[in-house]
Amino acid sequence: MAHNQDDSPHLIPPEASQKSDSSTPPAFEPRSRSEKKAASSMKPKPHISHFDGPWHVALRKLRKFAPLSPRAATSVFIVTATSGLLFTVSAQAKNDADNLGRDTNLISLVRASQDEVETLDFEVSALRDIVSQYANSSGQTQTEDTFITSLAAQPVTGPGVTITLTDAPQQAIPDGATPNDLVIHQQDIEDVMNALWNGGAEAMTVQGVRVTGQTVIRCIGNVILVDGQSFSPPYVVEAIGDPNALTEKVNANPRIVNYKAYVALYGLGWDLKTNKSLHLPAASVKTFNSYAQVVD
């Protein structure tokens, strides 16, 4: 197939062959120099880098501002320094307040401990007083025994009461009772004596024997021993003192109340009389202690 000498490797669309002076279609680059020059004189579009993020843009904007003047820089420094000083003072004040709070708590704790120590000291002092009172009471008891014994060395006269205890009448033992329930025991006599002492008795006798600080009462079989002397019922206890006070204390004593229950149930004997005048003898010399002496 024959080719023309001016054949070009570029193909020209049919529309271009019909109108040679028409404008270049947008799909092709310009072929003449003038068209290339005109195309090169056109301003290129700005190139956008992938590093142009928001903060790069802000940085470029900051570069547009002029540097601060010396006066403005001084003002900024003063404001910054003042703010820092205020922050430091505020922080120090807070630390001082915290330290003050801790000191206040410590002071309160010390005061509370001091109060507790004072309270314990007071309690210890009170307990010491109680111990001292008991010690003095023990000594006083011994003194009272000695005093009673010394008083027993002399006969006394005065108002008082007389109490008589007797065994139950001889009869068949009631149902539910024992022989011991029908007789007077040592404990019954001692209960009467204690009730009379509590009532304010000033002097006392049992079976006519003057009671001293060393008086001993024992029960042997169906007899009672008073300072070694044996006695059979009825048993008589006499005491000098206020008759009304003595009677009231005796009747209110729980041990006496219990004894009276046996009186009502089994017929034990009980008799209390007030006396305007009672005469109690002096204690026997045998009732006083004789102290041994060391032989050289």
PyMOL commands that set and color helices and strands:
alter all, ss='L'
color gray80, all
select helices_A, chain A and resi 14-18+33-40+54-62+70-152+179-182+186-198+243-252+254-266+285-287
alter helices_A, ss='H'
color red, helices_A
select strands_A, chain A and resi 156-166+203-206+209-210+217-220+223-226+229-231+235-240+269-280
alter strands_A, ss='S'
color yellow, strands_A
deselect
rebuild
show_as cartoon
